[in-house]
Amino acid sequence: MCIIIDNSAGTRLPDYIIENSLDINPHGFGFIDLETGSVFKTEDRSKMEKLLKSESPFIAHCRYATVGGVNRAGIHPHRLEPKDSLQSFLDDGWLMQNGTVSGFAGSSSDSHQIASLLKFVDRENMAEFLEAFDSRFLIYFDDGEVIRTGKWIEQDGVYYSKDNVLVDWMSDPSLWEWDDSAIAGEDPEATYPIDTDRELVAVYGTLKQGYGNSYLLDDSDLVADVTTVDPYRLCISGLPFLISGPSLTGVNVGMELYSVDRETLASLDLLEGHPNWYTRETIEVTDGTSTWYAYVYTVDESYDDGVYYESYNN
């Protein structure tokens, strides 16, 4: 269920806390350098490990995926949306969440929707607003202010949103216990980690079933027939071209969603000429009931001919 680390004090974290944070929450990492205000997002554990060993002040988020796919789109922090074009840059900031808020519906995760809702809340009332939810939240404003809500644990001047990373398992053998029933499949309620060796890819052109390049997905799993949550511009000029980024002038584009292994993803990158021709980016797709973050291959604005299609049917 994630961990947020508020190391505004600039304390050197013990190695066991770094290892626990990364082991328990392996599905993407966000980091805010409090000296420069720079924000980093990465899926690379080794890069995050180096960042967490910093002796400079920082705020970090390590994700355990519960809502949304295991990909860059799900990584915290989420940018606070501006109230309007006249909003002071001092109110701009970033939101991190540890926990799950039920009752939200729609296309995006609970934390992303909460970040969107904050544009309707004055800055001085944001903490009170977030305290209504049973989660731990942190907001970092671009002017340096940090707001934390919910129950946090302080150790050596560092604040943690959960305490499960604070146990030095290796130095205390009395803590070495293992529930064999979960391994044996005896516990029907056991929760197992997401398979991080697979990715979700949404295809809209010649990779779809019945088209020339569909053979590349023969060993992949068709998850669902989906459409884009946001409107996109699908142009067809011999080949289909999805223009990068959502657009108000676009339409909700029909696609097929696949779960692929890393080898297949590499083959798709090669076919699409990523990143020199098509570029792989992450979008939200839905089948009307569930929503996923998935990779999709897009092109730049030069391919926009002004005529947009809901699907590619050749």
Backbone torsions as a table, in degrees:
resi	resn	phi	psi	omega
1	MET	NA	23.8	172.5
2	CYS	80.4	165.8	172.4
3	ILE	-144.9	134.8	171.4
4	ILE	-111.0	134.7	178.9
5	ILE	-120.7	115.9	177.1
6	ASP	-101.2	95.6	-179.4
7	ASN	-104.9	53.3	178.4
8	SER	-62.8	-21.9	-178.3
9	ALA	-77.6	-15.8	-178.7
10	GLY	74.1	33.6	179.7
11	THR	-81.7	140.9	175.4
12	ARG	-73.3	117.0	-177.8
13	LEU	-72.0	140.5	173.3
14	PRO	-61.7	146.9	-178.0
15	ASP	-59.5	-36.6	-177.2
16	TYR	-67.1	-31.3	177.4
17	ILE	-70.4	-40.2	176.8
18	ILE	-61.5	-47.9	-178.9
19	GLU	-63.0	-44.6	179.3
20	ASN	-60.9	-43.5	-177.9
21	SER	-60.9	-41.6	-178.2
22	LEU	-77.6	-36.1	-179.7
23	ASP	-68.4	-43.3	-174.7
24	ILE	-77.6	-29.9	-173.8
25	ASN	-128.6	78.3	-169.3
26	PRO	-95.2	7.2	-165.2
27	HIS	-101.1	34.8	176.5
28	GLY	124.1	147.3	-170.0
29	PHE	-137.1	136.6	176.3
30	GLY	-122.1	146.4	-173.0
31	PHE	-147.1	130.9	175.5
32	ILE	-116.5	118.4	176.0
33	ASP	-80.8	111.8	-174.0
34	LEU	-75.9	-13.5	176.6
35	GLU	-80.0	-34.9	-177.2
36	THR	-109.8	-17.6	-174.6
37	GLY	79.0	5.7	-179.2
38	SER	-72.1	143.1	-179.9
39	VAL	-116.6	130.2	179.3
40	PHE	-120.1	142.6	171.5
41	LYS	-131.3	134.1	-177.9
42	THR	-151.8	152.3	171.1
43	GLU	-102.8	4.9	-176.2
44	ASP	-93.6	110.7	-178.2
45	ARG	-59.3	-42.4	-175.9
46	SER	-63.6	-36.7	177.5
47	LYS	-66.0	-42.2	-179.8
48	MET	-67.0	-35.7	178.7
49	GLU	-60.6	-42.5	177.8
50	LYS	-63.3	-40.8	179.7
51	LEU	-64.2	-41.0	-178.0
52	LEU	-68.9	-16.9	178.0
53	LYS	-87.2	4.7	179.5
54	SER	-64.8	146.0	174.8
55	GLU	-101.5	11.9	174.9
56	SER	-98.3	158.6	179.3
57	PRO	-62.6	139.4	178.6
58	PHE	-157.7	165.9	169.4
59	ILE	-126.2	136.2	-175.7
60	ALA	-133.8	153.3	175.3
61	HIS	-135.1	124.6	173.9
62	CYS	-112.9	129.4	-168.2
63	ARG	-102.9	135.4	162.7
64	TYR	-112.2	116.1	-169.5
65	ALA	-70.7	122.2	171.9
66	THR	-120.9	-30.6	177.6
67	VAL	-128.5	126.3	-179.2
68	GLY	89.8	166.8	-176.0
69	GLY	-78.3	170.2	176.5
70	VAL	-88.1	87.9	-178.5
71	ASN	-160.5	179.2	-172.8
72	ARG	-62.8	-32.1	-177.1
73	ALA	-63.2	-27.2	-178.4
74	GLY	-86.9	-3.8	-175.8
75	ILE	-76.5	134.1	173.3
76	HIS	-83.8	156.7	8.0
77	PRO	-85.6	161.3	174.0
78	HIS	-101.6	136.7	-178.3
79	ARG	-72.3	134.0	173.7
80	LEU	-69.6	131.8	179.7
81	GLU	-77.4	139.1	-179.1
82	PRO	-66.4	147.7	178.4
83	LYS	-68.9	-39.9	177.8
84	ASP	-166.9	177.7	-175.9
85	SER	-66.6	-16.8	-178.4
86	LEU	-97.0	1.4	-177.9
87	GLN	-62.4	136.7	177.8
88	SER	-63.9	140.8	178.2
89	PHE	-62.0	-19.5	179.8
90	LEU	-66.1	-20.4	178.9
91	ASP	-89.8	-3.1	177.3
92	ASP	-73.9	147.2	-178.7
93	GLY	-172.1	-168.7	-174.9
94	TRP	-134.3	142.4	-178.4
95	LEU	-114.9	134.5	170.1
96	MET	-121.9	145.2	-179.4
97	GLN	-132.6	141.4	170.1
98	ASN	-125.0	108.8	-177.1
99	GLY	132.1	-180.0	180.0
100	THR	-129.9	135.0	177.7
101	VAL	-108.7	117.9	-179.5
102	SER	-84.1	164.5	174.3
103	GLY	97.3	-7.0	178.3
104	PHE	-85.9	140.0	177.1
105	ALA	-124.9	161.2	177.6
106	GLY	120.4	-158.1	-165.4
107	SER	-91.2	-19.2	-171.0
108	SER	-123.0	172.5	-176.4
109	SER	-69.3	165.4	-178.9
110	ASP	-61.7	-42.6	-178.3
111	SER	-66.5	-37.5	178.3
112	HIS	-66.4	-39.6	179.7
113	GLN	-68.9	-36.2	177.7
114	ILE	-66.0	-40.9	176.2
115	ALA	-59.0	-36.9	177.8
116	SER	-69.2	-38.6	-179.0
117	LEU	-66.0	-27.4	-175.9
118	LEU	-65.6	-15.3	176.6
119	LYS	-68.0	-15.9	178.1
120	PHE	-96.0	2.8	-175.9
121	VAL	-116.1	129.9	176.4
122	ASP	-64.1	149.7	-175.3
123	ARG	-56.0	-41.1	-177.2
124	GLU	-70.2	-12.9	-179.8
125	ASN	-106.9	1.4	-175.6
126	MET	-64.3	-41.0	-178.9
127	ALA	-61.8	-45.1	179.1
128	GLU	-62.5	-39.5	178.6
129	PHE	-62.2	-46.0	-176.9
130	LEU	-71.4	-27.8	179.7
131	GLU	-67.6	-12.5	177.6
132	ALA	-73.8	-14.1	-178.0
133	PHE	-103.6	147.1	-179.1
134	ASP	-86.4	62.6	177.5
135	SER	-147.0	166.1	171.7
136	ARG	-99.4	132.1	-179.9
137	PHE	-124.8	152.0	170.9
138	LEU	-137.9	133.1	172.5
139	ILE	-117.6	129.4	171.6
140	TYR	-109.6	118.3	177.6
141	PHE	-89.6	152.0	-176.3
142	ASP	-64.4	-17.7	177.1
143	ASP	-88.0	3.1	174.1
144	GLY	104.6	-12.2	-179.7
145	GLU	-71.9	142.8	177.8
146	VAL	-121.6	131.0	175.0
147	ILE	-116.1	130.4	173.4
148	ARG	-120.8	139.2	174.5
149	THR	-130.8	157.8	-177.1
150	GLY	89.8	-174.0	-176.4
151	LYS	-88.6	121.5	-179.9
152	TRP	-120.1	158.4	179.1
153	ILE	-115.4	128.1	179.7
154	GLU	-102.4	131.9	175.8
155	GLN	-144.9	120.2	178.8
156	ASP	55.7	37.7	176.7
157	GLY	83.0	-0.4	179.7
158	VAL	-106.9	139.4	-179.6
159	TYR	-105.7	131.5	-178.7
160	TYR	-120.2	139.2	-178.9
161	SER	-79.0	-15.1	174.6
162	LYS	-143.2	158.3	-177.6
163	ASP	-101.6	0.3	-175.1
164	ASN	-73.2	-8.1	176.9
165	VAL	-96.2	-1.2	-172.2
166	LEU	-95.9	3.4	-179.5
167	VAL	-94.8	126.2	178.5
168	ASP	-87.5	82.0	-172.6
169	TRP	-59.7	-40.3	-173.3
170	MET	-69.1	-27.4	-177.1
171	SER	-90.7	-4.9	-177.8
172	ASP	-130.0	91.4	-178.0
173	PRO	-59.3	-21.6	-179.6
174	SER	-65.3	-16.3	-179.7
175	LEU	-92.2	-1.3	-175.9
176	TRP	-80.9	87.1	177.4
177	GLU	-125.6	152.2	-178.8
178	TRP	-142.3	133.8	178.3
179	ASP	-90.7	96.0	-177.8
180	ASP	-66.4	-22.6	-176.9
181	SER	-63.5	-34.4	179.7
182	ALA	-67.1	-38.1	179.1
183	ILE	-67.5	-39.2	-177.6
184	ALA	-76.8	-3.5	179.5
185	GLY	79.8	19.1	-177.0
186	GLU	-85.2	-13.0	-177.8
187	ASP	-106.4	102.6	-177.0
188	PRO	-67.7	-15.8	-178.8
189	GLU	-94.2	-0.6	-177.6
190	ALA	-62.9	139.7	178.9
191	THR	-109.3	129.9	-175.6
192	TYR	-112.7	150.8	-178.5
193	PRO	-60.2	152.1	175.7
194	ILE	-69.6	143.1	178.4
195	ASP	-72.3	102.0	-175.6
196	THR	-81.2	0.7	177.1
197	ASP	-86.0	2.0	180.0
198	ARG	-123.4	153.1	179.6
199	GLU	-131.9	157.4	175.1
200	LEU	-96.9	131.7	178.8
201	VAL	-130.2	129.2	175.8
202	ALA	-101.1	126.4	-177.8
203	VAL	-117.1	147.2	-173.2
204	TYR	-133.5	-3.4	-174.4
205	GLY	-127.1	-122.5	-173.2
206	THR	-73.7	-3.7	174.9
207	LEU	-88.0	-8.6	179.4
208	LYS	-69.9	160.2	178.5
209	GLN	-56.5	134.9	178.6
210	GLY	90.0	-3.0	-179.2
211	TYR	-111.1	169.0	-165.9
212	GLY	-60.5	-30.6	-176.5
213	ASN	-103.2	9.3	-176.8
214	SER	-65.0	-20.1	-179.4
215	TYR	-60.8	-24.8	179.2
216	LEU	-66.1	-16.9	-179.0
217	LEU	-108.5	14.7	-178.1
218	ASP	-59.4	-34.1	-178.3
219	ASP	-97.4	12.3	-179.8
220	SER	-105.4	163.3	-177.0
221	ASP	-100.1	124.4	173.3
222	LEU	-76.1	117.0	-177.4
223	VAL	-84.4	-47.3	-176.7
224	ALA	-172.5	158.8	164.9
225	ASP	-84.1	127.6	-170.8
226	VAL	-133.8	169.8	168.3
227	THR	-129.8	159.8	177.3
228	THR	-69.2	140.7	177.9
229	VAL	-68.0	-43.4	178.5
230	ASP	-96.7	156.8	176.9
231	PRO	-72.5	135.7	178.5
232	TYR	-127.9	163.2	-179.8
233	ARG	-103.2	103.5	174.8
234	LEU	-97.9	112.5	177.9
235	CYS	-105.7	146.9	-179.9
236	ILE	-127.5	112.8	177.2
237	SER	-134.0	78.4	-170.3
238	GLY	79.8	-66.7	173.7
239	LEU	-101.7	155.5	174.9
240	PRO	-81.1	139.9	179.4
241	PHE	-131.3	119.1	175.0
242	LEU	-95.5	119.0	-177.8
243	ILE	-74.1	136.9	-176.7
244	SER	-61.5	135.7	173.9
245	GLY	86.8	142.1	176.1
246	PRO	-65.6	157.0	-177.8
247	SER	-148.7	139.0	177.6
248	LEU	-64.0	-22.0	-179.9
249	THR	-87.6	-4.8	-176.9
250	GLY	-86.7	-168.3	179.7
251	VAL	-134.5	167.8	174.9
252	ASN	-80.2	116.2	-169.2
253	VAL	-94.0	132.7	177.6
254	GLY	-77.4	137.8	-177.4
255	MET	-145.8	171.1	170.5
256	GLU	-113.1	133.0	-176.9
257	LEU	-103.4	125.8	-178.4
258	TYR	-122.0	148.1	168.2
259	SER	-99.1	120.4	-173.5
260	VAL	-124.2	154.2	174.1
261	ASP	-86.3	173.7	-174.7
262	ARG	-65.6	-33.5	179.0
263	GLU	-64.9	-41.9	177.9
264	THR	-66.3	-39.9	178.8
265	LEU	-59.9	-39.9	178.1
266	ALA	-64.3	-37.9	177.9
267	SER	-65.8	-39.3	177.8
268	LEU	-65.9	-41.1	176.8
269	ASP	-57.7	-41.8	-179.5
270	LEU	-65.8	-45.0	178.8
271	LEU	-59.3	-44.3	-174.1
272	GLU	-85.2	-3.7	179.2
273	GLY	69.1	27.8	178.7
274	HIS	-68.9	132.6	5.1
275	PRO	-104.1	16.6	-172.3
276	ASN	-89.9	-21.9	177.4
277	TRP	-117.4	-86.0	168.3
278	TYR	-76.8	152.2	177.6
279	THR	-121.7	133.9	179.6
280	ARG	-84.1	123.3	176.2
281	GLU	-134.4	171.3	-176.7
282	THR	-105.3	133.0	176.5
283	ILE	-133.6	172.4	175.1
284	GLU	-101.7	135.2	177.5
285	VAL	-131.2	158.1	-177.0
286	THR	-145.8	151.2	171.7
287	ASP	-103.8	11.8	-179.4
288	GLY	98.0	-18.0	178.3
289	THR	-118.8	-49.4	180.0
290	SER	-111.5	157.9	179.5
291	THR	-127.6	139.6	179.7
292	TRP	-130.9	152.8	163.6
293	TYR	-91.6	132.8	-176.7
294	ALA	-145.6	153.0	172.1
295	TYR	-73.7	149.0	174.4
296	VAL	-149.0	152.0	-178.6
297	TYR	-99.6	125.8	-175.2
298	THR	-127.0	167.4	176.4
299	VAL	-126.4	172.0	-176.5
300	ASP	-84.8	179.4	-173.5
301	GLU	-61.7	-21.0	-177.0
302	SER	-64.8	-16.2	180.0
303	TYR	-92.9	0.5	-177.8
304	ASP	-78.7	111.6	179.1
305	ASP	-101.8	4.3	175.0
306	GLY	85.9	-2.7	177.8
307	VAL	-114.2	123.3	-171.0
308	TYR	-119.9	142.1	-175.1
309	TYR	-119.5	149.4	177.4
310	GLU	-81.2	-20.5	178.7
311	SER	-162.6	163.4	177.5
312	TYR	-100.0	114.6	177.2
313	ASN	-133.5	103.1	-174.2
314	ASN	-98.0	NA	NA
